[in-house]
């Protein structure tokens, strides 16, 4: 995870941006899902590991 201009995104180990910094908050992955907050609402993204 990384922050840019008060928004959060996800970067892989090589430093490649996987999810652009658009979220107010991103929590750690749990059970294959990544909780994200946008416009005061929570949702979940599918983990990159789950897609492999």
Residue pairs with C-beta under 8 A, 6 or more apart in sequence:
1 8
1 9
1 10
1 11
1 26
2 8
2 9
2 10
2 11
2 21
3 9
3 21
4 21
5 21
7 21
7 22
7 23
7 24
8 21
8 23
8 24
8 25
8 26
8 36
9 17
9 18
9 19
9 20
9 21
9 22
9 23
9 26
10 17
10 18
10 19
10 26
10 34
10 48
11 17
11 18
12 18
12 48
18 48
19 45
22 38
23 36
23 37
23 38
24 37
24 38
24 39
24 40
25 36
25 37
26 34
26 35
26 36
26 37
27 34
27 35
27 36
28 34
29 47
29 49
32 46
32 47
32 49
32 50
33 44
33 45
33 46
33 47
34 44
34 45
34 46
34 47
35 42
35 43
35 44
36 42
36 43
36 44
36 45
37 43
